[in-house]
Amino acid sequence: MTNSVRHARTSPGREISTEFSLTPARLRVAVSDACDVIPEARRAEEDDEGGRGLALVALLSSRWEVAPRRINAHCTIGKTVWFELDR
């Protein structure tokens, strides 16, 4: 969520959305925004104040991915970053 707020410079009215789903097997969290720029994990230096978000997601989650955000069957605007945690 922090990456979307800080980096997804989108037009007014283009909201950032979060979706949570819980099953007996896992928790899935998805964050979507209208920015088409695909985030890339980077190696943060020890004294950097940021740059660890995707690395933490990759370390702590069972699965994660960045995918185009589907508005409908014919339209994608932006992206969705999702991850799953096994219960």
Stockholm file with secondary structure:
# STOCKHOLM 1.0

chainA/1-87         MTNSVRHARTSPGREISTEFSLTPARLRVAVSDACDVIPEARRAEEDDEGGRGLALVALLSSRWEVAPRRINAHCTIGKTVWFELDR
#=GR chainA/1-87 SS CHHHHHHCCCCTTCCCEEEEEECSSEEEEEEEESCCCCCCCCCCCTTCSSCCHHHHHHHHCSEEEEEEEEEETTEEEEEEEEEEEEC
#=GC SS_cons        CHHHHHHCCCCTTCCCEEEEEECSSEEEEEEEESCCCCCCCCCCCTTCSSCCHHHHHHHHCSEEEEEEEEEETTEEEEEEEEEEEEC
//
